[in-house]
Amino acid sequence: MITMTSALIILKSSYKGFLKDSRVKRHARTLHNAGYDVKVLLVDNPKNVPEGGPYNILCVDVPDFWNSKGRSRASQLRQQLKYYSKGKKLINQNRPDILILNDVNTLPFSKCKAEHIIYDSHELWHDLIEYHGYVKGKTGLRIFGAFERKYVKKIDSFITVSDSLSRILSDRFSTKFHVIRNIPDIQDKSSIDIRKKNKLPAHQFVIVHTGSISENRGLKEMGKIMLRLHNENKTGTSFVFYGIDPAIKEKLTQYLPKGAMEQHRFNGSIDQAELYPIISTASIGIVLMKKTNLNNYYALPNKFFEYLLNGLPVICSNFPEMKSITEKYDIGWLVDPSKPDMIYSSIIEAQDKNLLEKRKANISSLKQDLNWKNEEKKLIAIVEKLLIN
């Protein structure tokens, strides 16, 4: 009997969270399609995971793990320790050939029994933990740095999401971080008219935004742009949102008078397989990240590629990673995300049909270079090199 090479992917997330994590899902699918026996370790009750699927889902079952409301810090710490203890036991029982740890909160599992270990850092965690207040001051950062150094010693290979993060992390850990970008795997499917789907006029100029919105991701600025569209009677231009929380929609209303929301559309989250045929018929996509921390400044978000690979030019923050691609292929407009007037001017300029069509045409050459088929080859090469060594 031939034994398949096993790969165990660790994500500190519930099953619902895993379904929303397009990067981890792509990696799991790629390894499965390459012939590996893939398992994914999550934090959830097994009853919440449906049967079937291309790979096994292992559950670390810690009751009420995701419900910390009203709990003391000591109680929360006990929950975390239970997670790591149970998770370690499951990993050691499986003893995979390849163990993939996603993000800093899975690093303690680097001490587990596995032939080879890969660490995938999706973010600049030493920057984020200070920004969000998990640690404070130089002492806190030194403690966090000691934590990282302790657990990365057992890592065999490192990956991250962009050239900028690779440079920073490679310097921090004195080792090479390979780059596997967050590029979605777009399948050819019949398009669905976003205007018809959202009951908009057939010739409406549609600016699509996918995923969450917050103060750090253009909430206030988009509200001000909607107000200006209303005040200047630009009824032929609409924002269409997918993945927006009802509470965020309510926040937007504080910037707008009654009636100003009517030309825009607000939709909840839908599956990517359903989303992509819809957004491919929009006019442009928009990505507004603010420089609240280094992680945002060097961001190369999934939605940036979602728009481009679905044929949409983009309006995006004038930050290094997005700027590099936007300028190289001439596929969009770079803006200061804190200046609504500049963003508004780009929206008006994008309605020049000749310029818009030119930038749509330029996306064809981008697709030849930046696609998941190219990125997944890197992942397979990293894994195969470890196995050969």
MOGI-V834391 format. One record per pair of residues at least 24 apart in sequence whose C-alpha atoms are under 6 Angstrom apart, sorted by sequence separation. I is the first residue (numbers start at 1). J is the second residue. D is the distance in whole Angstrom. If there is no record, write none. Layout:
# MOGI-V834391
I_J_D ; I_J_D
This chain:
# MOGI-V834391
240_264_6 ; 244_268_5 ; 238_263_6 ; 239_264_5 ; 240_265_5 ; 241_266_5 ; 242_267_5 ; 243_268_4 ; 238_264_5 ; 241_267_6 ; 242_268_6 ; 243_269_4 ; 60_87_6 ; 242_269_6 ; 14_42_6 ; 284_312_5 ; 286_314_6 ; 288_316_6 ; 289_317_6 ; 331_359_5 ; 13_42_6 ; 14_43_5 ; 223_252_6 ; 227_256_6 ; 284_313_5 ; 285_314_5 ; 286_315_5 ; 287_316_5 ; 288_317_5 ; 6_36_6 ; 8_38_6 ; 10_40_6 ; 12_42_6 ; 13_43_6 ; 14_44_5 ; 230_260_6 ; 280_310_5 ; 284_314_6 ; 286_316_6 ; 5_36_5 ; 6_37_5 ; 7_38_5 ; 8_39_5 ; 9_40_5 ; 10_41_5 ; 11_42_6 ; 208_239_6 ; 210_241_6 ; 5_37_6 ; 8_40_6 ; 204_236_5 ; 205_237_5 ; 206_238_5 ; 207_239_5 ; 208_240_5 ; 209_241_5 ; 210_242_5 ; 211_243_5 ; 212_244_6 ; 223_255_6 ; 4_37_6 ; 204_237_6 ; 206_239_6 ; 208_241_6 ; 210_243_6 ; 118_155_6 ; 117_155_5 ; 118_156_6 ; 122_160_6 ; 117_156_5 ; 118_157_5 ; 119_158_5 ; 120_159_5 ; 121_160_5 ; 122_161_6 ; 118_158_6 ; 120_160_6 ; 107_151_6 ; 110_154_6 ; 290_337_6 ; 313_360_6 ; 288_337_5 ; 218_288_5 ; 217_288_5 ; 217_289_5 ; 216_290_5 ; 206_282_5 ; 206_283_5 ; 207_284_5 ; 208_285_5 ; 209_286_6 ; 205_283_6 ; 207_285_6 ; 194_278_5 ; 192_277_5 ; 191_277_4 ; 192_278_5 ; 194_281_6 ; 193_281_6 ; 7_96_6 ; 6_96_5 ; 9_99_6 ; 6_97_5 ; 7_98_5 ; 8_99_5 ; 9_100_5 ; 10_101_5 ; 11_102_6 ; 7_99_6 ; 221_340_5 ; 182_302_5 ; 183_305_6 ; 124_295_5 ; 185_372_5 ; 183_372_6 ; 180_375_6
